[in-house]
């Protein structure tokens, strides 16, 4: 699935007010839980791709902060349920979790 980052962005901008964090967080968690259910039911392995937005400069506007926080939650939920997790740096995979 390419990419979780876009899923989070689409969920944020589907909200009436993207600067209101709670409805975005609730909607994003619903999307992630539905995705996890779909993955569990699938007869094939899945590979998910997501960006890491928490390692750079944090923006001051609420909308961007909410997006970064929400994506972090989505990545955590997905990584927790994944068998394997890799963090790519300069094209090199760093193993975060190996099942």
N, C-alpha and C positions, 0 to 999 in steps of 0.2 A: 504494500500500500504506500504509494507516494502521494501525498505526504501528510503526516499528522499535523504538521505546521499549518497547512492550508485548511485542514478540517477545523482547527482552532480559530483561524482567521474567519472562515465562513460562519462559524457559530457566533463569534463576537459580533459580526456585522449583520447577522440575522436578528439581533436584539433591537428593541425599540430605542434604547439608549446605550450605546457602547461604553459610556463612561460609568454605567451602573454595574458594579462588579457582581453582586449576588445573582441576578438572573443569568448572566453569562456563565458564571461558575456552575450553577445548577444545570443549565442546558448542556454545557461541555461535558460534565460528568455523566449525564444521561447518554450523550453520544458515545463516550468512551465505553461505558458499560454495555451499550448495545453492540459496539464493535467487538468487545471481548466475548460476548455471547456468540456472535457470529463466528469468531475465530475458533471457539471451543467446539462448535457444531460442524466446522468444515473438515472434510476428509483429507485435506492437504495442509502442509505447513505454510505459514505466512511469514513474510518479511515486511516489517514496518520501517519506514524511514521518517525521521523527524529532525528538526534543527534544535540546537541548544541556544537559547536566547539569554541565559542567565550569566554568561561569562564575560559580557562586555559592559560598556557604560550603560547605566540605567537611565532611561529617559524620564523627564520630569512630568510629562502629561499623563493624566489618569488612564486614558485609553490604552496607551502603549504599555504602561505598567500592568494593567489588568490583563492584557494579552500575554505578556511574558509570564506573569504569575499563573494564568490559566494553562498555558502550554507546559509550564513546569509540572503542574498537577497532572495533566494528561500524560506526560512522559513518565512520571512516577507510577501512575496507575498501570500503564501498559508494561513498564519494565518489571514491576512487581509480579505480574502474571505471566511474564515471558520465560521461556526456558533458557534463552541466551540473550545477552545484551552486549553490544559493542559500541564503543565511542570512537569515531573516526577522527584522527588528527593527521593532517598532511598526507592523507591517503593511506595511513597505517591504522589498522584496527587495534584498539586497546580493549581487552576483555574486561567487562564490568561484571558480568554474570555468566557462568557456564553451568548448564544443567546436566 
